[in-house]
Amino acid sequence: MFFGTGSKLTVDSKEQYEPEVYELSDTKTNEKVCLATGFTRHNLMKDWTAFSGTEASQIVEDGKPTGVYNQVAVLEAGQECGNTTEKADEPCAASLEPDEMVNLASLTVFGLRVIFMKTVVFNVLMTLRLWISQ
């Protein structure tokens, strides 16, 4: 909440969670990003040099704020993220679960495209047959 210029009210959760910090990198461009996620105090990362100049954003689920924050910082060359949660020898295992509704919608769209193409081909063939017979 803002009260005029320079006044800001932040309501924090009673529960305190420390951030999980991950260093993400792109192997093609050697760019690195530091992600801090799952913390409850809005200004928790302000003392970390990697996160200076960035702002924490609150996680929103179903249009309602959760009281948990994320913060992302792009690392400069030679800059380190700090204490990361992930272990160096442990690969990142992210998995997406299949969604039946998405699969059904994809199959429906594919079926409609096939029917449309069959209609176009049939119309072209009937038109050619009519032109040839005259």
Residue pairs with C-beta under 8 A, 6 or more apart in sequence:
1 8
1 9
2 8
2 9
3 9
10 42
12 40
12 41
12 42
12 67
13 40
13 67
13 68
15 40
16 40
16 41
17 38
17 39
17 40
17 68
18 39
19 36
19 37
19 38
19 39
19 44
19 45
19 71
20 36
20 37
20 38
20 85
21 34
21 35
21 36
21 81
21 82
21 83
21 84
21 85
22 34
22 35
22 36
22 37
22 81
22 84
22 85
22 86
23 32
23 33
23 34
23 35
23 75
23 80
23 81
23 84
23 86
24 32
24 33
24 34
24 35
25 31
25 32
25 33
26 32
31 74
31 75
32 74
32 75
32 79
32 81
33 72
33 73
33 74
33 75
34 50
34 51
34 72
34 73
34 74
34 75
34 81
34 82
35 70
35 71
35 72
36 44
36 45
36 48
36 51
36 56
36 70
36 71
36 72
37 69
37 70
37 71
38 68
38 70
39 45
39 56
39 68
39 69
40 67
40 68
40 69
41 69
42 56
42 58
42 69
43 56
44 56
44 69
45 51
45 54
45 56
45 71
46 52
48 82
49 79
50 73
50 75
50 79
50 80
50 81
50 82
51 71
51 73
53 73
54 71
54 72
54 73
55 71
56 69
56 70
56 71
57 69
57 70
57 71
58 65
58 66
58 67
58 68
58 69
59 65
59 66
59 68
59 69
59 70
60 66
75 81
86 92
